[in-house]
Amino acid sequence: MPTKVEIERFSKDIRGVMVQHQISVLDAVLHHATKIKLEVEVAAQLLSEELKQELKIDAERLNLLTKTSRLPL
């Protein structure tokens, strides 16, 4: 089980990759996990709840997940 510090550090790294390469959360996780030789399943456990939510929205946008209804903002 990853610690809170590990989750925060990994999520910060993912944000950095997203900004540096101007890519989506999904692409950033895959890129970073490959770069540091980390299995994707382990990388998924290291994502913060905020990044998991962004990843879900990205997957819905790409039709990888069925869309969930949201209240209009």
Phi, psi and omega in degrees: 000124180289149178277167180298322180294319179295319179296315180297317181295315181295317179296323176295319177298318180296316178302318179298318178295320179300316181289314184298316184259356182052057182233169182286171179300313181302311180295322180294318179296313180297316180298310184292319179297319178295317182299318182263012178056054180242135179292146183299325180297322178288319179300322180298325179288339183268000181280141175287163179300323179297315179291326177297320179294317177297321179296319178297316179297317177301314181296322177294319180298325180271008181060031174272338175231152175289143184287140175258148180286144179231150175283141178293143179260000000 
